[in-house]
Amino acid sequence: MNLAQALKLKNRLAGELVRKQQILERENARRNDSVSKIDREAVWNEVVELSDKLGELKGRITRA
């Protein structure tokens, strides 16, 4: 993977992370009596996973 590809991947991961965080914020702001079709725990796990991937990729970009 060259530097340009790594930067594109970093931007894609960062955008995906922001979208997942927005979903989590929106779903956590719901009232308790409102039914949610989103599994907040699964979204949280995706946020953590994306964050880890993004951190690892940024480290590899810095070393390159």
N, C-alpha and C positions, 0 to 999 in steps of 0.2 A: 504494500500500500504506500503510495507516495504522499507527499505532504498535502497536496490539493485534495486528494480523496479523503484523507484523515480530517481535514478541516470541514469538508462537506458533511462527513459523518458526525462530527462534533456538533455542527449546527443543527442537523436533523435530530440528534439525540436531545439537544437542549430544547428545541421546539416541542418535541414529544413530552419531555419532562414538564414543561410549563403547562401543556394541555392537561396532563394527568393531575397536576397540582390544582388547576382551576376546577376540574371535576370534583376533586376531593373537597375543596373549599366550598363549592356549591352544595354538595351533598351533606356536608357537616353543618351547614347553615339551615337545614330543613327543621321544621318543627317535629316533635316526637310523634304526633298523631298523623303525620304525612307519610304515606307509603313511598319508599324508595325502591327502584328496580336495580339500583347499582350496588354491587358488593363493595362497600367501602374498604374492607380489609384487603381485598384483592387489589384494589386501586392503590392502596398504601404500599403493598408489597411491590407493585410495578414501579412506583415512585422511587422506592429504595433501590431496586434493581437498576433502574435507569441512572440514578445518581451514582451508583458504584461504577457502572460502565463508563459514564461520562468522566468521572474522576480518573479512571484508569487510562482512558484515551487521552485526556489532557496531559497526563504524566508522560505517556509515550511521545506525544507531540513535542513536549518540552525537551525531552532527551534527544529528539531528532533535530 
